[in-house]
Amino acid sequence: MFPQIRRGSRARIGDHAADVVASRTQPPFPASAMDGYAVRGADAAAVGATLRLIGTSAAGHGFPGRIGAGEAVRIFTGAPVPEGADAILIQENAAAEAGAVRVLEPVEPARFIRRAGLDFTAGETLIPAGISLDARRLALAAAAGHPCLPVRRRPRVAILATGDELVVPGATPGWDQIVASNSLALGALAAEAGADIVDLGIAADDHDALADAFRRARAARADVLVTLGGASVGDHDLVQAALAKEGLELGFWRVALRPGKPLMHGRLGDMLVIGLPGNPVSSIVCGLLFVVPAIRALQGDPQAGADRSEPATLGRDMPENDGRADYMRASLALEPGRLPVATAEQRQDSSMLGVLGRSEALLIRAPNAPAARAGDPCRIIRLDRRLL
């Protein structure tokens, strides 16, 4: 009974791979919106008029004949309106008598009749390709006559943390180590965007360890490999060089962004590669800006690259910006009927998860933005609202 889902080559249940076009008209006939009597408006325009009952129209059991002058058909909600009728005398405004019905309130022509095609008509596009299929849209597709729906499968996203300094959560770090958190954050972002996650663990700062992780990503048939750390230019930043040895086709490396300058993009065969910075705030911000849209694009979402920012006003003065776009952690003050007031945190270090954790938005400062005063307009991306 339930619509069948046919998985496509690259996507997930929930993102439709082709337009849903109505194969039928809904409702397919004029239908009653109320229980009562189907009548001709001219016959039921005066209080006291009496009409002869000639049959019944119920849902699934329509009256096959035609209503003539002075006649009425008992009708129920959802049932076809018989030919010849142009109004519904609702049962509250009628008095049933032996083989007849008396009008207690005049009818209004066409009232309480749902015209054919009121909801949709055959050939109408109801759900564009790429739209997530939820309970509402599944109901719509079923009503439109579709027993099967082609959808894209969930992209597989492999996540690899890198660095000798990292240990898994729950382990005791050495005096010169830290607990890895980026994998959990990026895994949560990717899963919320609709991906299946392949956890590659932590790779040491070693070419062989990195190469082994890349091969495991390929063996898992990952659509996307997200690396965390090791993408900068230090002596221990080996990710890009190790990927190059495996055949990486580099798309770009480094962006005019703060936090997140050492960001890498490329392909390893059919696998998309996104190399994120190791600093946790940089990693999460770049995940929101680059990884989430990429996952959505793989699922055919037509709004994957849409601007997710919204207007706000500054809560304090801001100095002029340099040549990099700034995504500053900020608090929000909300008042009904007014734009949010965004106040940037004083400390913006990209290692500080505590600041990010209590922030409510990213305050966007364009490259080379001039100095601004409190109350000036700005753009923000909320962190306490779904970005997907």
N, C-alpha and C positions, 0 to 999 in steps of 0.2 A: 504493500500500500504506500510505503514511503518513497519519495523521489530517490532514484538511484544516482550516486555520484560517480562519474567517470573521471579518473585522475589523468591529467595531461602530463606533458613531458617535464615541466618545470614549474610547479606551483603547489598550492595547498587547498584542502577543503576550506571553503570560505572565500575564495577569490574566483569569480566566475571567468571562464576562459573564452566565452563568446556571448554576444548579446542574447538576452532572453526576449524573444518576440512572441507576442500573444498568438496562439493558434486558434483562439476562439474569442467570442465576444462575451463580456460579463457585465450585467446579466444577459443571457442570450434572448430574453423576451421581456416585455414590460411585466414587472412584478409588483405585488402589493407590499407596502411597507408596514401594514397594520392588519389586524384581524377585523373583519367587518363584512361589507357587501360590495361587490362590484356592480356599478350602476352607470346609467347614462346621466350626465350632469343635469340635462334639461328635465329629466324625470324626477330628480330629487332636489330641486331648487326651492321647494316650498315645504314648510312644516306641515305635517299631517298627510303628505302624499303617501299612498300605499302602493307597493310594488310586489308583483308576483314572483315568488322564488321558483327558479327553474333548474337549479342544480348547485353543485359545490365545486370549488377549485381549491385544492390543497397542494402543499409542496410535494412534488413528485407525482401528483395525480391531478393534472390540470383539467379544467372543463373544456371539452372539445367543440362545443357549439358556439353560437353567436347570441349576444344579448340584443333583444329587440325593444321596441317602445313599451314602457311600463313593466319591464322585467328586471330581475336582480339575480345575482349568483352569490351564494355564501362563499367567502374567500378568507384565506388564512395567510399569515405573514410568509413571504417568499414564494407564494403561489403565482402562476401565470394569470395575468389579467385577461379575461376572455375578450374576443373580438366584439366590437360594438360598445364596450364600456370605456369611459374616459374619466371616471372618478371612483373613489372609495368612500362609501358611507361607513365610518368606523362604528364598531358595535356599541360604543358608549352613546352614540347619537342615534341609535336605532332601537326599535321595539319589535321583537319577533312575534308574529302572530301565526295562526294556522295556515301554513303554505304561503305566507306573505311577510313583508317587513314594512314597518311604518317609519317615516322620516321624522326624527325629533329635532334635528338641526340641519339646515341646508348644507349641501356639499359644495366644495370648491373644485372645479374641474382640474384634473391632473395632480391634485394634492394627494399625497400618500401613494403615488405610483412611481416606482423606480423605472425610468425609461431603459430600454434595451441599450447596452453599451455605456451605461452610466459610469461604471468602474473603468473598463477598458474595452477596446475593440480589436478584432482580429487584425494582425499585421502591425500593431503598435509595439514599439520597443519599450519594454517595461523595466529591464535591469541591464544597464550597459556592461560590457565586458570589463573585468577588473574590479568590480564592486564586491565587497565582502558579503557572503551569503549568511545572514542571520535568520532568526525565526520568522521575522516579518517577510523577508524576501523569499524564503523557502515556501511560505504560504502563498505568496503572489505567484511564484513560478508554477506551483501545483495547480492553482486556480486557473492559470493561463493554459493548462493542458500539457505540461511538460512532465513526463514520468522519469526522465533522466536529465542530468545536468553535467556538462563537462566542466571540470575545475582544474586548476593548477595544483601540483603537489607542493608541499612545504619545501622551501629551499633548505639544504643542509649547510649549516655554518659551522666550520671547525675553528675552534678558538685555542690559540697557543700562547701561553705566557712564557717569557724568556728572561733569563738572568740568574747568575749564581747567587744573587742576594735574596732570592725568593724561597719561601717554604709554604706549604699548603696550610690553610686554616686548620687549627687544632694541633699542628706540630709546634715544637719549641724552637724558635729561631735562635741562631747563634748571635753572638754579640754584634756581629756586623751584617745581620740579615733582617728582613722584614717579612711580614705575612702577605702573601699574594691576595689581592682583592679585586683586581681588574677583571679577571676571568669571570668572577661571579656577576659583576656589574654588566659586562658585555653580554654574558649569557642571558641575563634577565631581559636586557634590551632586545636582543635578537629573538628570544622566545616570544616576547610580547608583540614583536613585529610579524610573527607567524613562522619563524624558522624552527627546524629541528636542530638541536645542538650536538656537536661532536666535541667532547672535551679532550684535548690533546695533552693536558697537564702542563708541566713546566719543563722547558728545555734549558739545559745549561748553556753558558757562553762557549759553545764549542761547535765547530762546523759539522762534525759527524752527528752530534745530538740534534742539531737543527735539521739536517738533511733527513734523518730518520723520522722526525716529526712531520716534515713536508710529505714524505712518502706515505705516512699513515693517513694524512689528510686525503691524499689522492686515492688510497685504497678504500677509504670510507666514502668515496664518490662525493666529496664535499663540493658544493657549488661556490662557496666562498670560504677563503682562509683569512682569518683575522689574527694577526700577530700583535703581541703587546710588548712593547719595549724593544730595544736593540736597533731602532731605526734611525738613530742620530749618527754623529760622525766621530764618536769616541773610539778608543782602541778596543773596547769590549762590545761595540755595537756591530754585530756580525750578521744581522738578519738579512740585510739587502745583499751582501756579498754571497751569503749561503744560498739565497734564492736565485741569484744570478747563475751560480754553478749548476742549479737544477733546471735552468732554462727560462727564468723570469723575463717576460717582456714588460719593461718598466713603462708605465703610463706617465706618472709624474711623481716627484718627490719634493717635499716641502711646500707649505702653503703660507700665505701671509695672514696668519691667524694666531691669536693668543687667547687661551692656551691651545697648543697643538701644532706648532710649526713643523716638526719633523714627521709629517704624515706621508705615507707612501701608497701608491696605487699601481697595480699592474695585473698581469695574467700569467699563470703557470699552466700552460695548456688550456683546457676548458675552464679552469678554476680561477675565479676572480680573487685577487689578493689585495687586502687592505692592511697596511702596516700602521698601527697606532703608536703614539708615544707611550712611554712607560709610566710617566707621572700619572697618578690615578685620576685627577681632575681633568687633565688633558685627554686621557683615554676615554672618559665618560662623555665629555663634551664632543669630542670627535666621533664617538659612537652615535650620539644623537644626530649630528650633522651629516655624517657620511655613511655609516653602516646601516642605520635604520632605513634611510631612503633607498639604499641599494637593495636591501631585502624586499622592500615594498615594490620596487621596480621589477625585480625578478618574478613577482607574482602578478605582474600586469596592471598594477594599480595606476590609473591615469593621473592621480594626484600625488604620486610618490615624491616628486620634487617641488611640491607646492610650498610656498612661504608659510611657516608655522608661527611667525611672529605676530604680535598685536601691538597697538599703540599704548603708550603710557606717558607719564611725565616724570621728570627727574626729581629725586628727593633731596639732592644736594648738588652743589657746584661740581663741575667736572673739568679737568684741564684738557687742553688740546691733545689729540691722539697722534701717534706716529703712523707709520705706513702699514701697520697690521690691524686687521679687524679684531676688536676686543669682544669677548663674551664673558662679561664680568658677573660674578655671583652677587645676587642682590636680594634684599627683602622687599616685600610689597605691603603697602598700606592701602586698604580697600574701603571705599565709601560708596554707598548706593548712589547711582546716577553720575558718578565721576570716574574718570580714567584712573587706573591703578597708579600709585606713586611708587616708583622703584628707587631704592637707595642702595648703591653699591657697597658691599662690604669693604672695610678699610684694608683687610689683608686678602690679597688675590693670588697668593702663591699656589702653583698648580699641584703641589703635593698635599694640600690641606683638605682632606675629606670632611673634617669637622665643619669647616666653613660651607662646603657644598651641601652637607647634610642638613644644615639649618636654613639654607637659602631657599627661596621660593621661586626664583626666576633667574634667567640669564639676561643681563642688560647688555644690549648690543651697541657698540660704538664703532662707527664706520672708519675705515682707514683715513687718516689725515683729517678726522673730524675736528672742527674748531672748538675752542673752549665753550662750555655751555653753563647756564645758570639753573639753579633749582627752579622747577616749574616749567622748564623748556620741554618740548615733546621729545620722546625717544621711542625705541622699539624694544620689546622684551619677548622672551620665550618662557612660558611658565613651566616650572618643574613639577608642580603638584597637579598637573592635568595631563591626561593621556595625549601623547604626541603622535599617536598612530592613526 
